[in-house]
Amino acid sequence: MKTPALLTLLLGLATAPAFAFESANLVKNGDFTDPLETGMPADWRNISHPNYLKQTGTTVELIIEDTQSHLRVNKTKSATVGLGEQRVLLDAKVQHVRVALRIRSADFQPGDIDWQVPGLSYSWLLADNKEREIGPGSWLLLVAPSKNWEPLETVLTKPTDAIGIKVSILGIGWTGQAEFDDVTVEPL
């Protein structure tokens, strides 16, 4: 008697629609453990050309120590530089995403505008190959120097017309040194 009831239950579970998303980071190499031959982090796009980085007094390097790795950026000039970005496609059923990173900086000087500090910016990707900005008030920013790793995160509501999100390491205005790790985009 128990066997048919168990089979019915298992069959019901197997055919029920799945509405939960597997908790997974969709950012590739968000922990900066995979370097390219050039020394830059794999899967990160739009890091400024080495000649431009040199001209603007910027270095971008992967720091790999034992089992821990992260991205270190040094900026001596406030010039705008590309420090890396990723475009992450999202399932149409996703309604919310968690965006997070760990960041630290023993010393930095902010730019002229309050959001010109080390951090992570993002924008929605739309089907027509355009982007919709998500304002600086929502970005993950290190507002004061910290020698310790600071975990920063937010939950964003995905617009119905968005097909993904672009995350970018901020390289505008600020000077000093900042380190980035565990960049995450996770569907909720």
C-alpha positions as CSV (number, residue, x, y, z in Angstrom):
1,M,0.0,0.0,0.0
2,K,2.8,2.4,0.8
3,T,4.6,1.7,-2.5
4,P,1.9,3.2,-4.8
5,A,1.5,6.3,-2.7
6,L,5.3,6.8,-2.8
7,L,5.4,6.4,-6.5
8,T,2.5,8.8,-7.0
9,L,4.4,11.4,-4.8
10,L,7.7,10.9,-6.7
11,L,5.9,11.2,-10.1
12,G,4.1,14.4,-8.9
13,L,7.4,15.9,-7.8
14,A,9.1,15.0,-11.1
15,T,6.4,16.6,-13.2
16,A,5.9,19.7,-11.1
17,P,7.2,22.9,-12.7
18,A,10.4,24.2,-11.2
19,F,10.2,27.8,-10.1
20,A,13.3,28.1,-7.9
21,F,16.6,29.1,-9.4
22,E,19.8,27.3,-8.5
23,S,21.9,29.6,-6.4
24,A,25.0,30.2,-8.5
25,N,27.3,33.0,-9.4
26,L,26.9,33.8,-13.1
27,V,30.0,36.0,-13.2
28,K,32.8,34.1,-14.8
29,N,36.1,34.3,-12.9
30,G,34.6,36.6,-10.3
31,D,37.2,35.3,-7.8
32,F,40.0,36.2,-10.2
33,T,41.7,32.8,-10.0
34,D,42.0,32.3,-13.8
35,P,44.7,34.5,-15.5
36,L,45.3,34.9,-19.2
37,E,48.9,34.6,-20.6
38,T,49.0,38.4,-20.5
39,G,48.5,38.3,-16.7
40,M,45.0,39.9,-17.0
41,P,42.0,38.1,-15.6
42,A,40.3,35.7,-18.0
43,D,36.7,36.5,-18.9
44,W,36.9,40.2,-18.0
45,R,36.5,42.5,-21.0
46,N,37.3,46.1,-21.7
47,I,40.4,46.5,-19.6
48,S,42.2,49.4,-21.1
49,H,45.1,48.8,-23.4
50,P,48.5,48.4,-21.5
51,N,49.8,51.6,-23.2
52,Y,46.8,53.6,-22.1
53,L,47.1,52.2,-18.6
54,K,50.8,53.2,-18.5
55,Q,49.9,56.7,-19.8
56,T,47.3,57.2,-17.1
57,G,49.5,55.9,-14.3
58,T,47.3,52.8,-13.8
59,T,48.4,49.2,-13.1
60,V,46.0,46.2,-13.1
61,E,47.4,42.9,-11.8
62,L,46.2,39.6,-10.5
63,I,47.5,38.8,-7.1
64,I,47.6,35.0,-6.5
65,E,48.7,33.9,-3.1
66,D,48.3,30.3,-2.0
67,T,44.5,29.6,-2.3
68,Q,43.5,33.2,-2.4
69,S,43.6,35.5,-5.4
70,H,42.2,39.0,-6.2
71,L,42.5,41.9,-8.6
72,R,44.7,44.9,-7.5
73,V,44.4,48.3,-9.2
74,N,46.8,51.2,-8.6
75,K,45.9,54.6,-10.0
76,T,48.1,57.7,-9.8
77,K,45.9,59.8,-12.1
78,S,42.2,60.4,-12.0
79,A,41.8,59.6,-15.7
80,T,39.0,57.3,-16.8
81,V,40.3,53.8,-17.5
82,G,38.6,50.5,-18.2
83,L,39.3,48.0,-15.4
84,G,37.1,45.2,-16.6
85,E,33.4,44.3,-17.2
86,Q,31.2,41.4,-17.8
87,R,27.9,41.0,-19.5
88,V,25.7,38.4,-17.8
89,L,22.6,37.0,-19.5
90,L,19.6,36.2,-17.2
91,D,16.8,33.8,-17.6
92,A,13.5,35.5,-18.5
93,K,11.9,34.1,-15.3
94,V,14.5,35.8,-13.1
95,Q,12.9,38.7,-11.2
96,H,15.6,39.7,-8.8
97,V,19.4,39.4,-8.7
98,R,21.9,39.7,-5.9
99,V,25.0,41.7,-6.9
100,A,28.0,41.5,-4.5
101,L,31.8,41.9,-4.2
102,R,34.5,42.1,-1.6
103,I,36.7,45.2,-1.8
104,R,39.4,46.8,0.2
105,S,41.7,49.8,-0.1
106,A,44.2,51.0,2.5
107,D,44.4,54.4,0.8
108,F,42.5,56.1,-2.0
109,Q,41.4,59.6,-2.9
110,P,37.9,60.0,-4.3
111,G,37.2,62.0,-7.4
112,D,35.2,65.2,-7.7
113,I,31.8,63.4,-7.7
114,D,30.7,61.3,-4.7
115,W,30.5,58.0,-6.8
116,Q,34.1,58.4,-8.1
117,V,35.5,55.8,-5.6
118,P,36.5,52.2,-6.1
119,G,33.5,49.9,-6.6
120,L,31.2,48.2,-9.0
121,S,28.7,49.8,-11.3
122,Y,26.1,48.1,-13.4
123,S,23.5,48.6,-16.1
124,W,20.6,46.5,-17.5
125,L,21.1,44.9,-20.9
126,L,18.1,45.1,-23.2
127,A,17.1,43.0,-26.2
128,D,17.7,45.8,-28.7
129,N,21.4,45.8,-27.8
130,K,21.0,48.9,-25.7
131,E,21.7,49.4,-22.0
132,R,19.7,51.1,-19.3
133,E,21.8,52.7,-16.5
134,I,21.2,51.7,-12.9
135,G,22.2,54.9,-11.1
136,P,25.2,55.5,-8.8
137,G,22.8,55.4,-5.8
138,S,22.5,51.6,-6.3
139,W,26.2,50.9,-7.1
140,L,28.4,49.1,-4.7
141,L,31.0,51.7,-3.6
142,L,33.8,51.7,-1.0
143,V,33.0,55.0,0.6
144,A,36.0,55.1,3.0
145,P,39.4,53.3,2.9
146,S,39.4,49.9,4.7
147,K,42.4,47.6,5.2
148,N,40.0,44.8,5.8
149,W,37.9,43.1,3.1
150,E,34.5,44.8,3.0
151,P,31.6,42.7,1.7
152,L,29.2,44.9,-0.3
153,E,25.9,43.6,-1.8
154,T,22.5,44.7,-3.1
155,V,19.4,43.1,-4.5
156,L,18.1,44.5,-7.7
157,T,14.7,44.0,-9.3
158,K,15.1,43.1,-13.0
159,P,12.9,45.1,-15.4
160,T,10.7,42.9,-17.6
161,D,12.5,44.1,-20.8
162,A,16.0,43.3,-19.5
163,I,17.8,40.2,-20.8
164,G,20.9,40.6,-18.6
165,I,23.1,42.9,-16.5
166,K,26.6,44.4,-17.2
167,V,28.9,44.7,-14.2
168,S,31.9,47.0,-14.4
169,I,34.8,47.8,-12.0
170,L,34.8,51.6,-11.6
171,G,37.9,53.3,-13.0
172,I,36.7,56.9,-13.0
173,G,38.1,59.8,-10.9
174,W,39.6,58.1,-7.9
175,T,43.3,57.5,-7.3
176,G,45.2,55.1,-5.0
177,Q,45.0,51.4,-4.6
178,A,42.0,49.1,-4.4
179,E,41.6,45.4,-4.5
180,F,38.5,43.5,-5.7
181,D,37.3,39.9,-5.2
182,D,34.3,37.6,-5.3
183,V,32.3,39.7,-7.9
184,T,28.9,38.0,-7.9
185,V,25.7,38.1,-9.9
186,E,23.2,35.6,-8.5
187,P,19.6,35.1,-9.6
188,L,17.1,35.0,-6.7
